[in-house]
Amino acid sequence: MPFLIAVLGVLGAGALWWYRMKAMNEAARDVADVIGRVQGSVRRKKLRKQAALSPLTAIDDPVVAAATLITALVSEDGPVLPQREAVIRSVISEIADKKKTEEAVIYAKWAAAQIDDTTIVIDKLAPFLRQRLDVSKRNDLLQMLNRAAQGGEKRLEIADQRILRLRQKLGFEVN
């Protein structure tokens, strides 16, 4: 009889430990799932951010960069309406031929629609333009932006902080 009680005690202890190990295994699996979901979320956020920037990283031409920058700044308060688009086309046509102007404006409208934060556009394109344009052409770019904002259906007011950020990123002294 004592032998039978000892065997049942050992079997009971084994069953208890088996149940505890199974529960710990499930808990560890749950923790691993949560960690995997968090890592996946971080990766997806990073990919979304890269995808959001991809229209800008594909730009390798100063004319397209200028058109995209101007379009993003004038479309900050709403969509680019036909009259405003015509003004942007006329401003870009001063620095490019007709075919290049058309391509640049189409790409600029698409890229500006893809990215909803104008500061990202400024932060990505202004250093690119700073490298490729001399000081007088950078001044011309600011004047082009001003003319694009003045033309169209109604005069646009581009936020002073955007202009200051753009001037700073283009390498101008900002007070």
C-alpha positions in Angstrom: 0.0 0.0 0.0 2.7 2.6 0.8 4.4 1.7 -2.5 1.1 2.4 -4.4 0.7 5.8 -2.6 4.3 6.7 -3.5 3.7 5.8 -7.2 0.5 7.8 -7.3 2.3 10.7 -5.6 5.1 10.6 -8.3 2.5 10.3 -11.1 0.6 13.3 -9.6 3.7 15.4 -9.2 4.7 14.5 -12.8 1.2 15.4 -14.1 1.4 18.7 -12.1 4.8 19.6 -13.6 3.6 18.5 -17.1 0.6 20.9 -16.8 2.9 23.7 -15.5 5.3 23.2 -18.4 2.5 23.2 -20.9 1.1 26.5 -19.4 4.6 28.1 -19.4 5.0 27.0 -23.0 1.8 28.6 -24.0 2.7 31.8 -22.1 6.1 31.9 -23.9 4.3 31.4 -27.2 1.9 34.3 -26.4 4.9 36.5 -25.5 6.6 35.6 -28.7 3.5 36.4 -30.7 3.2 39.8 -29.1 6.8 40.5 -29.8 6.4 39.4 -33.4 3.4 41.6 -33.9 5.2 44.6 -32.5 8.2 44.0 -34.7 5.9 43.6 -37.7 4.1 46.8 -36.8 7.5 48.6 -36.6 8.6 47.2 -40.0 5.2 48.1 -41.6 5.5 51.7 -40.3 9.0 51.9 -41.7 7.9 50.6 -45.1 4.9 53.0 -45.1 7.3 55.9 -44.5 9.6 54.7 -47.2 6.7 54.3 -49.6 5.5 57.8 -48.8 8.9 59.2 -49.6 9.4 57.1 -52.8 8.0 59.7 -55.2 10.6 62.2 -53.9 13.5 59.8 -53.9 12.9 59.0 -57.5 13.4 62.6 -58.6 16.8 63.1 -60.2 16.1 66.2 -62.4 16.2 69.8 -61.0 13.2 70.8 -63.2 11.0 68.0 -61.8 12.2 68.8 -58.3 11.4 72.5 -58.7 8.0 71.6 -60.2 7.2 69.2 -57.4 8.3 71.6 -54.7 6.3 74.5 -56.1 3.2 72.2 -56.6 3.5 70.9 -53.1 3.7 74.3 -51.6 0.8 75.8 -53.6 -1.4 72.7 -53.1 -1.0 72.7 -49.3 -4.4 74.3 -48.8 -6.3 72.4 -51.4 -6.1 70.7 -54.8 -4.4 72.3 -57.8 -7.1 73.7 -59.9 -6.7 74.2 -63.7 -5.9 77.9 -63.5 -3.3 77.3 -60.9 -1.9 74.4 -62.9 -1.6 76.7 -65.9 0.4 79.2 -63.8 2.7 76.4 -62.6 3.1 75.3 -66.2 4.0 78.8 -67.3 6.5 79.2 -64.5 8.2 75.9 -65.2 8.2 76.6 -69.0 10.7 79.4 -68.2 13.3 76.9 -67.4 12.4 73.9 -69.6 11.1 73.1 -73.0 7.4 72.2 -73.6 7.8 68.4 -73.4 9.9 68.6 -70.2 7.5 71.1 -68.7 4.5 68.8 -69.3 6.3 65.8 -67.8 7.5 67.8 -64.8 4.1 69.2 -64.0 2.3 65.8 -64.3 4.8 64.1 -62.1 4.7 67.1 -59.6 1.0 66.9 -59.3 1.1 63.1 -58.7 4.0 63.3 -56.2 2.4 66.2 -54.3 -0.8 64.2 -54.0 1.1 61.2 -52.7 2.7 63.1 -49.8 0.5 65.1 -47.5 3.2 66.8 -45.5 4.8 69.7 -47.3 7.8 69.8 -44.8 8.8 66.4 -46.0 8.9 67.7 -49.6 10.9 70.7 -48.5 13.3 68.5 -46.5 13.9 66.1 -49.3 14.0 68.3 -52.4 15.6 71.5 -51.2 19.0 69.9 -50.4 18.9 68.2 -53.8 18.2 71.6 -55.5 20.9 73.3 -53.3 23.5 70.9 -54.6 22.5 71.4 -58.3 21.7 75.1 -58.5 23.9 78.1 -57.9 22.7 81.0 -55.8 21.1 83.0 -58.6 19.1 80.0 -59.7 18.0 79.3 -56.2 16.8 82.9 -56.0 15.0 82.4 -59.3 13.3 79.3 -57.8 12.0 81.4 -54.9 10.7 84.0 -57.3 9.0 81.2 -59.4 7.3 80.0 -56.2 6.1 83.5 -55.5 4.7 83.9 -59.0 3.0 80.5 -58.8 1.4 81.6 -55.5 0.3 85.0 -57.0 -1.3 83.6 -60.1 -4.4 81.5 -60.6 -7.9 81.9 -59.2 -6.9 83.7 -56.1 -3.6 84.7 -54.5 -2.2 82.1 -52.1 -0.5 82.8 -48.8 2.2 80.3 -48.3 3.0 80.0 -44.6 6.0 82.0 -43.5 7.5 79.0 -41.7 7.4 77.0 -45.0 9.2 79.8 -46.8 11.8 80.2 -44.0 12.4 76.4 -43.9 12.8 76.4 -47.7 15.2 79.3 -47.6 17.2 77.6 -44.9 17.3 74.3 -46.7 18.3 76.1 -49.9 21.3 77.5 -48.1 20.1 81.1 -47.6 20.7 83.1 -44.4 17.6 83.1 -42.3 17.1 85.7 -39.6 
